[in-house]
Amino acid sequence: MYAVCVTFQLHQDSLAAFMPLMLRNAQTSLKDEVGCHRFDVLTNKDASDRVFLYELYTDRAAFDTHLAGDHFKTFDAAVAPMIAHKDIQTWDQVAQ
Protein backbone atom coordinates (compact mmCIF):
# COMPACT_ATOMS: atom_id res chain seq x y z
CA MET A 1 0.00 0.00 0.00
CA TYR A 2 0.98 3.62 -0.55
CA ALA A 3 -0.13 6.28 1.94
CA VAL A 4 -0.36 9.99 1.25
CA CYS A 5 -0.71 12.53 4.07
CA VAL A 6 -1.44 16.13 3.17
CA THR A 7 -1.76 19.09 5.50
CA PHE A 8 -3.33 22.22 4.05
CA GLN A 9 -2.80 25.57 5.73
CA LEU A 10 -5.63 27.69 4.36
CA HIS A 11 -5.86 31.43 4.02
CA GLN A 12 -8.07 32.99 6.66
CA ASP A 13 -11.81 32.46 6.11
CA SER A 14 -11.29 29.94 3.27
CA LEU A 15 -12.50 26.81 5.05
CA ALA A 16 -16.19 27.21 4.14
CA ALA A 17 -15.38 27.44 0.43
CA PHE A 18 -12.64 24.80 0.55
CA MET A 19 -14.48 21.96 2.31
CA PRO A 20 -17.25 21.21 -0.23
CA LEU A 21 -14.63 21.02 -2.99
CA MET A 22 -12.37 18.85 -0.85
CA LEU A 23 -15.16 16.47 0.11
CA ARG A 24 -16.28 16.14 -3.51
CA ASN A 25 -12.70 15.33 -4.54
CA ALA A 26 -12.44 12.67 -1.83
CA GLN A 27 -15.80 11.09 -2.69
CA THR A 28 -15.04 11.01 -6.41
CA SER A 29 -11.62 9.48 -5.78
CA LEU A 30 -13.12 6.68 -3.69
CA LYS A 31 -15.96 6.06 -6.12
CA ASP A 32 -14.12 6.24 -9.45
CA GLU A 33 -10.50 5.27 -8.78
CA VAL A 34 -9.98 1.52 -8.39
CA GLY A 35 -6.61 2.06 -6.69
CA CYS A 36 -7.94 4.50 -4.06
CA HIS A 37 -8.86 2.56 -0.92
CA ARG A 38 -9.24 5.32 1.66
CA PHE A 39 -9.55 9.09 1.55
CA ASP A 40 -10.14 10.69 4.94
CA VAL A 41 -10.61 14.45 5.33
CA LEU A 42 -9.95 15.67 8.88
CA THR A 43 -10.17 19.00 10.65
CA ASN A 44 -9.18 20.24 14.08
CA LYS A 45 -11.58 22.51 15.99
CA ASP A 46 -8.57 24.31 17.50
CA ALA A 47 -6.97 24.96 14.09
CA SER A 48 -9.80 25.97 11.76
CA ASP A 49 -7.38 27.04 9.04
CA ARG A 50 -5.91 23.52 8.63
CA VAL A 51 -7.20 20.41 6.87
CA PHE A 52 -5.46 17.04 7.01
CA LEU A 53 -5.88 14.26 4.45
CA TYR A 54 -5.05 10.58 4.83
CA GLU A 55 -5.19 8.77 1.50
CA LEU A 56 -4.41 5.12 0.86
CA TYR A 57 -3.66 3.76 -2.61
CA THR A 58 -2.66 0.37 -3.95
CA ASP A 59 0.72 1.77 -5.05
CA ARG A 60 2.44 4.87 -6.41
CA ALA A 61 0.99 4.24 -9.87
CA ALA A 62 -2.55 4.43 -8.43
CA PHE A 63 -1.70 7.76 -6.79
CA ASP A 64 -0.25 9.04 -10.07
CA THR A 65 -3.54 8.06 -11.75
CA HIS A 66 -5.34 10.13 -9.11
CA LEU A 67 -3.14 13.16 -9.80
CA ALA A 68 -3.73 12.84 -13.55
CA GLY A 69 -7.52 12.62 -13.23
CA ASP A 70 -9.76 15.42 -14.46
CA HIS A 71 -11.62 15.68 -11.15
CA PHE A 72 -8.34 16.19 -9.26
CA LYS A 73 -7.05 18.77 -11.74
CA THR A 74 -10.34 20.69 -11.46
CA PHE A 75 -10.20 20.54 -7.66
CA ASP A 76 -6.55 21.57 -7.54
CA ALA A 77 -7.11 24.62 -9.74
CA ALA A 78 -10.21 25.69 -7.80
CA VAL A 79 -8.60 25.53 -4.35
CA ALA A 80 -5.14 26.88 -5.24
CA PRO A 81 -6.02 30.48 -4.27
CA MET A 82 -7.34 29.28 -0.90
CA ILE A 83 -4.11 27.56 0.16
CA ALA A 84 -1.38 29.40 2.05
CA HIS A 85 0.81 26.29 2.38
CA LYS A 86 0.58 22.58 1.61
CA ASP A 87 2.74 19.80 3.06
CA ILE A 88 2.67 16.40 1.33
CA GLN A 89 4.23 13.25 2.74
CA THR A 90 4.15 9.83 1.10
CA TRP A 91 4.74 6.50 2.77
CA ASP A 92 5.41 3.01 1.38
CA GLN A 93 4.11 0.03 3.32
CA VAL A 94 6.96 -2.15 4.55
CA ALA A 95 5.02 -5.09 6.00
CA GLN A 96 1.48 -6.10 6.92
Stockholm file with secondary structure:
# STOCKHOLM 1.0

chainA/1-96         MYAVCVTFQLHQDSLAAFMPLMLRNAQTSLKDEVGCHRFDVLTNKDASDRVFLYELYTDRAAFDTHLAGDHFKTFDAAVAPMIAHKDIQTWDQVAQ
#=GR chainA/1-96 SS CEEEEEEEEECTTCHHHHHHHHHHHHHHHHHHCTTEEEEEEEEETTEEEEEEEEEEESSHHHHHHHHHSHHHHHHHHHHGGGEEEEEEEEEECCCC
#=GC SS_cons        CEEEEEEEEECTTCHHHHHHHHHHHHHHHHHHCTTEEEEEEEEETTEEEEEEEEEEESSHHHHHHHHHSHHHHHHHHHHGGGEEEEEEEEEECCCC
//
